[in-house]
């Protein structure tokens, strides 16, 4: 078995906190998930988590206009510069606090980063690793904290909005600054209203304030017009804005303008427009503006958003999409897709407002994830959480495609039916029910209930999928049901403590149960229904598992040991002491060192690999260990997270955070919400909502499941569902290139109809758009020749390309001909080197199988329509044949008549000739 497992994807969590982004092409959404980043491809319907971790939870992001550079900043101010195309970190930068906003200039040359009262201007880094990626150009200091910034379309002006209501517009290197002031309610966001940067907007919690820039000529023309009409030119803001002082005082909003010369003109106040649904319970949470489409998107704390058309402030669309507050929003480049993030529910939505449809609607578990299970074919994963929901995730796309919410309490166990054709998921919950869900019709088709109300802690399904068993937490009993009838067949008693794990023998008709009473019992539920074997231990048993061949049985105990038994004699054949391997970090409330702390030094979840040689174990720490069963040694150790925002990550506490009254993490912190920032509290009073969590979450492993193929395994942790796999990704290899291999030469060879050469050159270059263009340009009749002469050395890369291309494109006959001919001409090589390209072959097989199932399903659903069309076609063919026969007969008859007429004419002409000759002879006589 190979042990080159690498982090592959993060499921179960789609959004945590921070801002979300659209890529410049508008087809991809980037969402912060803890200290990681997840990229959602909205066109191909896939999601990938980048293999990059920040030190703390990510709070701010910004992407360059060309989509190549991504900048992220976490809670501590640690900033990463990432090459998004290559998914590598180019460099790091440390700010003294978390930046409030990060924004690139439209030309991509400058980055503006606001940290508290300062605004830093940096030169955009190049796409290379370097020790100092950010080169600082200048720094501006303000009197209050900076909340928002916006560049003009020409990248020459920078608008800055401060917490005290101050708005400044800086232009180039000029020291002159245009200054506006909004007092009374603060600023949420500010931006320019047009590409000429002659309109400025500021969004407050109550409404929208706008200013216009007027040149000296426009001001003089306006003054002359008013003088001609006999009106006095207004110098007072209230006279110009047509708003009385009482109205401004009732809104508790004062707007003053300091007009300074800027480009031979000045800014003047235009209007103030109030949001219609503003109130005590409805507050503005997020605002974004789309410059090209002149769209203003406002999200509220009630889960409602309103889309306005500017500059008229006309309401275009209004919808309530969530039951909780909207924390962040974004608009794509075309202005058609609106993205929203809700941190309380962990929800991410993309809404197309013109067609009123969801492009993306994903939500993880609201609370911790308790259990995880792989499907028999390895294509889906089922999870259960504290929120009482069962979710099914697609391992290929990373999306959740069905959610069952029938449970009324936390879900403690999830199992698939071992028979893949049944398409059934079983779940056990604290609500005292075992539920069976149909994955074809997406319904809860059966519910199993015990005679007495109890809480179920574990679940097991026999290899035939006909019997299920569940262990109880309070009655210490094991309940057995028949899946087909839904009846309770047996109740097994004998444990004196809660039953923590159940496992069926894959070969023999035995059921193993582990309990906290320091015993593990083997039951024969099909014959005498008695205990066949009882294994006593020196400490509490936490979990147990059978190997796939049923020959080995392992038990994990509270003392940190894994005991190995042989099922034929039930004798112990090995012991693994892993308490030092599973030892995690030190919590901020722990008074002793981690190595001296006995809590958490045990494996709570274990799982066999499919070949039975190794076991994967995890517990209440950040580590996952892989042990070899026969040699009883640690093979590899994985750290599931390096997020210091979680407890138990660091091996020792930071003594700089320990004071006279305890650790700072145990005390009240600054809140991220704007409401708490704008409020002033008395010294010593509690801040914010007292019901909110003020302690750190601890990183731990709650469940482990291994794919049936052994190529991947999944772990449910505090952060979500982590998937580790052996899949190898094809990267750019410069050692196989020469000067002649570039896009221009490849396209020239393609135009010269050198299809094989251009295809091999594109695979060497490994630029996906070039490969796709060459691949699609090869004529259908030339495929056989190209496959026959294709070099074996590049076959692995080409099959990997085909597996990805098959998923996204639907040229079915074209693709199937490539696969068929490659198998015919290079089948022996593929067979002998299948282990090196097993991932691509498996993905190809999955895609072909899925396509076949989809087409067959469509055909099955429309079989009668197809038969009808078939009969109609046959009738038409018969009618055509009959008409053809009639036409042939008519032609024959016509020819016959013509020939007959010709004969008669010839005969008549002969008779006339004889008569003429006779008459001539008579005359001569």
Residue pairs with C-beta under 8 A, 6 or more apart in sequence:
1 609
1 611
1 613
1 614
1 710
2 726
3 626
3 635
3 636
4 726
5 636
5 638
5 712
5 713
5 724
5 725
5 726
6 51
6 724
6 725
6 726
7 49
7 51
7 722
7 723
7 724
8 712
8 723
8 724
8 725
8 727
9 47
9 48
9 49
9 395
9 398
9 723
10 33
10 36
10 38
10 49
10 719
10 720
10 721
10 722
10 723
11 381
11 383
11 393
11 398
11 400
11 720
11 721
11 723
12 364
12 365
12 369
12 383
12 391
12 393
12 716
12 720
12 721
13 33
13 34
13 346
13 364
13 365
13 719
13 720
13 721
14 31
14 33
14 38
14 40
14 47
14 346
14 347
14 348
14 362
14 363
14 364
15 31
15 32
15 33
15 341
15 342
15 343
15 346
15 347
15 348
15 364
16 32
16 33
16 34
16 57
16 343
16 346
17 32
17 57
17 59
17 327
17 343
17 672
18 32
18 57
18 58
18 59
18 60
18 61
18 328
19 32
19 60
19 61
19 328
19 330
19 341
20 29
20 30
20 31
20 32
20 61
20 328
20 329
20 330
20 339
20 341
20 348
21 29
21 30
21 61
21 62
21 63
21 330
22 28
22 29
22 30
22 330
22 331
22 332
22 333
22 337
22 339
23 29
23 30
23 63
23 67
24 63
24 65
24 66
24 67
24 333
25 67
25 333
26 332
26 333
26 334
26 337
27 41
27 42
27 43
27 332
28 39
28 40
28 41
28 42
29 39
29 40
29 42
29 330
29 339
29 348
29 350
29 360
30 37
30 38
30 39
30 40
30 61
30 63
30 70
31 37
31 38
31 39
31 40
31 341
31 348
32 38
32 57
32 58
32 59
32 61
32 72
33 49
33 719
33 720
34 57
34 58
34 641
34 643
34 645
34 719
34 720
35 53
35 54
35 55
35 56
35 57
35 58
35 74
35 641
35 642
35 643
35 645
36 49
36 50
36 52
36 53
36 54
36 58
36 719
37 49
37 50
37 52
37 58
37 61
37 70
37 72
37 82
38 47
38 48
38 49
38 50
39 47
39 48
39 49
39 50
40 46
40 47
40 348
40 350
40 360
40 362
41 47
41 48
42 337
42 350
42 359
42 360
44 807
44 808
45 397
45 399
46 396
46 397
46 398
46 399
47 397
47 398
47 399
48 398
49 398
50 82
50 87
51 87
52 80
52 82
52 87
52 88
52 89
53 641
53 642
53 643
54 72
54 74
54 78
54 80
54 643
55 74
55 76
55 78
55 642
55 643
55 644
56 74
56 75
56 76
56 78
56 643
56 644
56 645
57 74
57 75
57 643
57 645
58 72
58 73
58 74
59 73
59 74
59 75
59 98
59 672
60 72
60 73
60 98
60 99
60 100
60 101
60 102
61 70
61 71
61 72
61 73
61 102
62 70
62 71
62 102
62 103
62 104
62 111
63 69
63 70
63 71
63 84
63 104
64 70
64 104
64 108
64 124
65 104
65 106
65 107
65 108
66 108
67 84
67 85
68 83
68 84
68 85
68 127
69 81
69 82
69 83
69 84
69 90
69 124
69 125
69 127
70 81
70 82
70 83
70 84
71 79
71 80
71 81
71 82
71 102
71 111
72 79
72 80
72 82
73 79
73 80
73 95
73 98
73 99
73 102
74 98
75 98
75 645
76 98
76 644
77 94
77 95
77 96
77 97
77 98
77 99
77 115
78 92
78 94
78 95
79 92
79 93
79 94
79 95
79 99
79 113
79 134
80 89
80 91
80 92
81 89
81 90
81 91
81 92
81 93
81 125
81 133
81 134
82 88
82 89
82 90
83 89
83 90
83 127
85 127
88 129
90 125
90 127
90 128
90 129
90 130
90 133
91 125
91 129
91 130
91 131
91 132
91 133
91 134
92 133
93 133
93 134
95 113
95 115
96 115
96 116
97 115
97 116
98 115
99 113
99 114
99 115
100 114
100 115
100 116
100 145
100 146
100 147
100 148
101 113
101 114
101 146
101 147
101 148
101 149
102 111
102 112
102 113
102 114
103 111
103 112
103 149
103 150
103 151
104 110
104 111
104 112
104 124
104 151
105 111
105 112
105 151
105 155
106 151
106 152
106 153
106 154
106 155
107 155
108 124
109 123
109 124
109 155
110 121
110 122
110 123
110 124
110 137
110 155
111 121
111 122
111 123
111 124
111 134
112 119
112 120
112 121
112 149
112 151
112 158
113 119
113 120
113 122
114 120
114 146
114 147
114 148
114 149
114 160
115 146
116 145
116 146
117 141
117 142
117 143
117 144
117 145
117 146
118 139
118 140
118 141
118 142
118 146
119 139
119 140
119 142
119 146
119 149
119 158
119 160
120 136
120 138
120 139
121 136
121 137
121 138
121 139
121 140
122 134
122 135
122 136
122 137
123 134
123 135
123 137
125 133
125 134
125 135
140 160
140 170
142 160
142 162
142 166
142 168
143 162
143 164
143 166
144 162
144 163
144 164
144 166
145 162
145 163
146 160
146 161
146 162
146 163
147 161
147 162
147 163
147 186
147 187
147 188
147 189
148 160
148 161
148 187
148 188
148 189
148 190
148 191
149 158
149 159
149 160
149 161
149 190
150 158
150 159
150 190
150 191
150 192
151 157
151 158
151 159
152 158
152 159
152 192
152 197
153 192
153 195
153 196
153 197
153 291
154 197
156 171
156 172
157 169
157 170
157 171
157 172
157 192
157 197
158 169
158 170
158 171
159 167
159 168
159 169
159 190
159 191
159 192
159 200
160 167
160 168
160 169
160 170
160 190
161 167
161 187
161 189
161 190
161 202
162 168
162 187
163 186
163 187
163 677
163 678
164 183
164 186
165 181
165 182
165 183
165 184
165 185
165 186
165 187
166 179
166 180
166 181
166 182
167 179
167 180
167 181
167 182
167 187
167 190
167 200
167 202
168 177
168 178
168 179
168 180
169 177
169 178
169 200
169 262
169 267
170 177
171 262
171 263
176 260
176 261
176 262
177 260
178 260
178 262
178 267
179 258
179 260
180 200
180 202
180 211
180 255
180 256
180 257
180 258
180 267
181 254
181 255
181 256
181 257
181 258
182 202
182 204
182 209
182 253
182 254
182 255
183 253
183 254
183 255
183 256
184 251
184 252
184 253
184 254
185 204
185 205
185 206
185 252
185 253
186 204
186 205
186 674
186 678
187 202
187 203
187 204
188 203
188 204
188 205
188 284
188 286
188 287
188 674
189 202
189 203
189 287
189 288
189 289
190 200
190 201
190 202
190 203
191 200
191 201
191 289
191 291
192 199
192 200
192 201
192 291
193 199
193 200
193 201
193 210
193 289
193 294
193 310
193 311
194 291
194 294
194 311
195 291
197 213
198 212
198 213
199 210
199 211
199 212
199 213
199 270
199 311
200 210
200 211
200 212
200 213
200 267
201 208
201 209
201 210
201 289
201 296
201 310
202 208
202 209
202 210
203 209
203 284
203 287
203 298
204 253
204 284
205 278
205 283
205 284
206 251
206 253
206 274
206 275
206 278
207 251
207 253
207 272
207 273
207 274
207 275
207 278
208 272
208 273
208 275
208 296
208 313
209 255
209 269
209 271
209 272
210 270
210 271
210 272
210 273
210 311
211 257
211 267
211 268
211 269
211 270
212 267
212 268
212 270
213 262
213 263
213 265
213 266
213 267
213 268
214 222
214 265
214 266
214 267
214 268
215 263
215 264
215 265
216 264
216 265
218 265
219 265
219 266
222 233
223 233
226 232
226 233
227 233
234 240
237 255
237 256
237 257
237 269
238 244
238 245
238 248
240 268
240 269
241 255
241 269
241 270
241 271
241 272
243 272
248 254
248 255
251 272
251 274
253 272
255 269
255 272
257 267
257 268
257 269
259 266
259 267
259 268
260 266
260 267
273 313
275 284
275 298
275 306
276 315
277 300
277 302
277 304
277 306
278 284
281 301
281 302
282 300
282 301
282 302
282 304
283 300
283 301
283 675
284 298
284 299
284 300
284 301
285 299
285 300
285 301
285 325
285 326
285 327
285 674
286 298
286 299
286 326
286 327
286 328
286 329
287 296
287 297
287 298
287 299
287 329
288 297
288 329
288 330
288 331
289 295
289 296
289 297
289 310
290 296
290 297
290 331
290 335
292 333
292 335
293 331
293 334
293 335
294 309
294 310
294 311
295 307
295 308
295 309
295 310
295 316
295 331
295 335
296 307
296 308
296 309
296 310
296 313
297 305
297 306
297 307
297 308
297 329
297 331
297 338
298 305
298 306
298 307
298 308
299 305
299 326
299 327
299 328
299 329
299 340
300 306
300 325
300 326
301 325
301 326
302 320
302 325
303 320
303 321
303 322
303 323
303 324
303 325
303 326
303 342
304 318
304 319
304 320
304 321
304 326
305 318
305 319
305 321
305 326
305 329
305 338
305 340
306 315
306 317
306 318
307 315
307 316
307 317
307 318
307 338
307 353
308 314
308 315
308 316
309 315
309 316
316 353
317 353
319 351
319 353
321 340
321 349
321 351
322 340
322 342
322 345
322 347
322 349
323 345
324 342
324 344
324 345
324 347
325 342
325 344
326 340
326 341
326 342
327 341
327 342
327 343
328 340
328 341
329 338
329 339
329 340
329 341
330 338
330 339
331 337
331 338
331 339
332 339
336 352
336 353
336 354
337 350
337 351
337 352
337 359
338 350
338 351
338 352
338 353
339 348
339 349
339 350
339 351
339 360
340 347
340 348
340 349
340 350
340 351
341 347
341 348
341 349
342 348
342 349
345 363
345 366
346 363
346 364
346 365
346 366
347 362
347 363
348 360
348 361
348 362
348 363
349 358
349 360
349 361
349 362
350 358
350 359
350 360
350 361
351 357
351 358
351 359
352 358
352 359
362 399
362 400
363 400
363 403
364 391
364 400
364 720
365 383
365 385
365 386
365 387
365 389
365 391
366 385
366 386
366 387
366 389
367 385
367 386
367 387
367 410
368 385
368 386
368 702
368 718
369 383
369 384
369 385
369 386
369 702
369 703
369 716
369 717
369 720
369 721
370 384
370 385
370 386
370 410
370 411
370 412
370 413
370 702
370 703
370 716
371 383
371 384
371 411
371 412
371 413
371 414
371 702
371 703
371 716
372 381
372 382
372 383
372 384
372 414
372 703
372 704
372 705
372 714
372 715
372 716
372 721
373 381
373 382
373 383
373 414
373 415
373 416
373 425
373 705
374 380
374 381
374 416
374 705
374 706
374 707
374 708
374 714
375 381
375 382
375 416
375 420
376 416
376 417
376 418
376 419
376 420
376 708
377 420
377 708
378 395
378 707
378 708
378 709
378 711
378 712
379 394
379 395
379 396
379 846
380 392
380 393
380 394
380 395
380 439
381 392
381 393
381 395
381 705
381 714
381 721
381 723
382 390
382 391
382 392
382 393
382 414
382 416
382 425
382 427
383 390
383 391
383 392
383 393
383 414
383 716
383 721
384 390
384 391
384 410
384 411
384 412
384 413
384 414
384 427
384 429
385 391
385 410
385 411
386 410
386 411
387 410
388 405
388 407
388 408
388 409
388 410
388 411
388 429
388 431
389 403
389 404
389 405
389 407
389 411
390 403
390 404
390 405
390 407
390 411
390 414
390 425
390 427
390 435
390 437
391 400
391 402
391 403
391 404
392 400
392 401
392 402
392 403
392 425
392 439
393 399
393 400
393 401
393 721
394 400
394 401
395 712
395 723
396 807
396 843
396 846
402 439
402 442
404 427
404 435
404 437
404 444
406 435
406 444
406 447
407 427
407 429
407 431
407 433
407 435
408 429
408 431
408 433
409 429
409 430
409 431
409 455
410 429
410 430
411 427
411 428
411 429
412 428
412 429
412 430
412 456
412 457
412 458
412 459
413 427
413 428
413 456
413 457
413 458
413 459
413 470
414 425
414 426
414 427
414 428
414 459
415 425
415 426
415 427
415 459
415 460
415 461
415 468
416 424
416 425
416 426
416 461
417 423
417 424
417 425
417 426
417 461
417 465
418 461
418 462
418 463
418 464
418 465
419 464
419 465
422 465
423 438
423 439
423 440
424 436
424 437
424 438
424 439
424 465
424 483
425 436
425 437
425 439
426 434
426 435
426 436
426 437
426 459
426 461
426 468
427 434
427 435
427 437
427 459
428 434
428 456
428 457
428 458
428 459
428 470
429 435
429 456
430 455
430 456
430 473
431 455
432 449
432 450
432 453
432 454
432 455
432 456
433 447
433 448
433 449
433 456
434 447
434 448
434 449
434 456
434 459
434 468
434 470
434 481
435 444
435 446
435 447
435 448
436 444
436 445
436 446
436 447
436 448
436 483
437 443
437 444
437 445
438 444
438 445
446 483
446 486
447 486
448 468
448 470
448 479
448 481
448 486
448 488
450 470
450 472
450 479
450 488
451 488
451 491
452 475
454 472
454 473
454 474
454 475
454 477
455 472
455 473
455 474
456 470
456 471
456 472
456 473
457 471
457 472
457 473
457 498
457 499
457 500
458 470
458 471
458 499
458 500
458 501
458 502
459 468
459 469
459 470
459 471
459 502
460 468
460 469
460 470
460 502
460 503
460 504
460 511
461 467
461 468
461 504
462 468
462 469
462 504
462 509
462 511
463 504
463 506
465 483
466 482
466 483
466 484
467 480
467 481
467 482
467 483
467 489
467 525
468 480
468 481
468 483
469 478
469 479
469 480
469 481
469 502
469 504
469 511
469 525
470 478
470 479
470 481
470 502
471 477
471 478
471 498
471 499
471 500
471 501
471 502
471 513
472 478
472 479
472 498
472 499
473 498
473 499
474 498
476 493
476 495
476 496
476 497
476 498
476 499
476 515
476 517
477 491
477 492
477 493
477 495
477 499
478 491
478 492
478 493
478 495
478 499
478 502
478 511
478 513
478 523
479 488
479 490
479 491
479 492
480 488
480 489
480 490
480 491
480 492
480 525
481 487
481 488
481 489
482 489
490 525
490 529
492 511
492 513
492 523
492 525
492 529
494 521
494 531
495 513
495 515
495 517
495 519
495 521
496 515
496 517
497 515
497 516
497 517
497 540
498 515
498 516
499 513
499 514
499 515
500 514
500 515
500 516
500 541
500 542
500 543
501 513
501 514
501 541
501 542
501 543
501 544
501 545
502 511
502 512
502 513
502 514
503 511
503 512
503 544
503 545
503 546
504 510
504 511
504 512
504 546
505 511
505 512
505 546
505 550
505 567
506 546
506 547
506 548
506 549
506 550
507 549
507 550
508 550
508 567
509 524
509 525
509 526
509 527
510 522
510 523
510 524
510 532
511 522
511 523
511 524
511 525
512 520
512 521
512 522
512 523
512 544
512 546
512 553
513 520
513 521
513 523
513 544
514 520
514 541
514 542
514 543
514 544
514 555
515 521
515 541
516 540
516 541
517 540
518 536
518 537
518 538
518 539
518 540
518 541
519 534
519 535
519 536
519 537
519 541
520 534
520 535
520 537
520 541
520 544
520 555
521 531
521 533
521 534
521 535
522 531
522 532
522 533
522 534
522 535
522 570
523 529
523 530
523 531
523 532
524 530
524 532
533 570
535 555
535 565
535 570
537 555
537 557
537 563
538 557
538 559
539 557
539 558
539 559
540 557
540 558
541 555
541 556
541 557
541 558
542 556
542 557
542 558
542 602
542 603
542 604
543 555
543 556
543 603
543 604
543 605
543 606
544 553
544 554
544 555
544 556
544 606
545 553
545 554
545 606
545 607
545 608
545 615
546 552
546 553
546 567
546 608
547 553
547 608
547 612
548 608
548 610
548 611
548 612
549 612
550 567
551 566
551 567
551 568
551 612
552 564
552 565
552 566
552 567
552 608
552 612
552 629
553 564
553 565
553 566
553 567
553 570
554 562
554 563
554 564
554 565
554 606
554 608
554 615
554 629
555 562
555 563
555 565
556 562
556 563
556 602
556 603
556 604
556 606
556 617
557 563
557 602
558 602
559 579
559 602
560 577
560 578
560 579
560 580
560 582
560 601
560 602
560 603
561 575
561 576
561 577
561 578
561 579
562 575
562 576
562 578
562 603
562 606
562 615
562 617
562 627
563 572
563 574
563 575
563 576
564 572
564 573
564 574
564 575
564 576
564 629
564 632
565 571
565 572
565 573
566 573
574 629
574 630
574 632
575 632
576 627
576 632
578 603
578 617
578 625
578 627
578 634
579 601
579 602
580 601
581 623
581 625
581 634
581 637
582 600
582 601
582 602
582 603
582 617
582 618
582 619
582 621
582 623
582 625
583 594
583 595
583 600
583 601
583 621
583 623
584 594
584 600
584 620
584 621
584 622
584 623
584 648
584 699
585 594
585 621
585 622
585 647
585 648
585 649
585 650
585 651
585 652
586 593
586 594
586 597
586 648
586 650
586 651
586 652
586 653
587 647
587 648
587 653
587 698
588 647
588 653
588 657
588 663
588 665
588 666
588 696
589 663
589 666
590 597
590 653
593 652
594 651
594 652
599 620
600 619
600 620
600 621
600 648
601 619
602 619
602 620
603 617
603 618
603 619
603 625
604 618
604 619
604 620
604 701
604 702
605 617
605 618
605 619
605 701
605 702
605 703
605 704
606 615
606 616
606 617
606 618
606 704
607 615
607 616
607 617
607 704
607 705
607 706
607 713
608 614
608 615
608 706
609 615
609 616
609 706
609 710
610 706
610 707
610 708
610 709
610 710
611 710
612 629
613 628
613 629
613 630
614 626
614 627
614 628
614 629
614 635
615 626
615 627
615 629
616 624
616 625
616 626
616 704
616 706
616 713
617 624
617 625
617 626
617 627
617 704
618 624
618 625
618 640
618 701
618 704
618 715
619 700
619 701
620 698
620 700
620 701
621 648
621 699
621 700
621 701
622 639
622 640
622 641
622 648
622 649
622 699
622 700
623 637
623 638
623 639
623 640
624 637
624 638
624 640
624 701
624 704
624 715
625 634
625 636
625 637
625 638
626 634
626 635
626 636
626 637
626 638
627 633
627 634
627 635
628 635
638 724
640 699
640 701
640 715
640 717
640 719
640 722
641 649
641 699
641 717
641 718
641 719
642 649
643 649
643 699
643 719
644 650
645 696
646 696
646 697
646 698
646 699
646 718
646 719
647 665
647 695
647 696
647 697
647 698
647 699
648 698
648 699
648 700
649 699
653 663
657 663
657 664
657 665
658 664
661 667
665 695
665 696
666 695
668 686
668 687
668 688
668 694
669 694
670 676
670 677
671 677
671 687
671 688
673 688
676 687
676 688
679 687
681 687
697 718
698 718
699 717
699 718
699 719
700 717
700 718
701 715
701 716
701 717
702 716
702 717
703 715
703 716
704 713
704 714
704 715
704 716
705 713
705 714
706 712
706 713
706 714
707 713
707 714
709 842
711 725
711 726
711 727
711 838
711 839
711 842
712 723
712 724
712 725
712 726
712 727
713 723
713 724
713 725
714 721
714 722
714 723
714 724
715 721
715 722
715 724
716 722
726 839
727 839
728 839
730 766
730 797
730 800
730 801
731 766
732 766
733 766
736 764
737 764
737 765
741 761
741 764
741 765
742 765
743 765
743 767
743 770
745 761
746 758
746 761
746 762
746 765
746 770
746 774
747 758
747 773
749 757
749 758
749 761
750 758
750 773
750 774
750 777
755 774
755 777
755 778
755 779
755 782
755 786
756 785
756 786
756 789
756 790
758 774
759 771
759 774
759 775
759 778
759 786
759 790
759 798
760 790
760 791
760 794
762 770
762 771
762 773
762 774
762 775
763 771
763 794
763 797
763 798
763 801
764 794
766 797
768 801
771 801
772 805
775 801
775 805
776 811
778 786
780 814
780 817
783 814
783 817
783 818
783 821
784 821
787 818
787 821
787 822
787 824
787 825
787 826
788 821
788 825
790 798
790 822
790 825
790 826
792 826
792 829
795 822
795 826
795 829
795 830
795 837
796 833
796 836
796 837
796 840
798 822
799 822
799 830
799 837
799 840
799 841
799 844
800 837
800 839
800 840
802 815
802 818
802 819
802 840
802 844
803 840
803 841
803 843
803 844
803 847
804 843
805 815
806 815
806 844
806 847
806 848
806 851
807 843
807 847
809 815
812 851
819 844
819 848
822 830
823 830
830 837
830 841
834 841
859 866
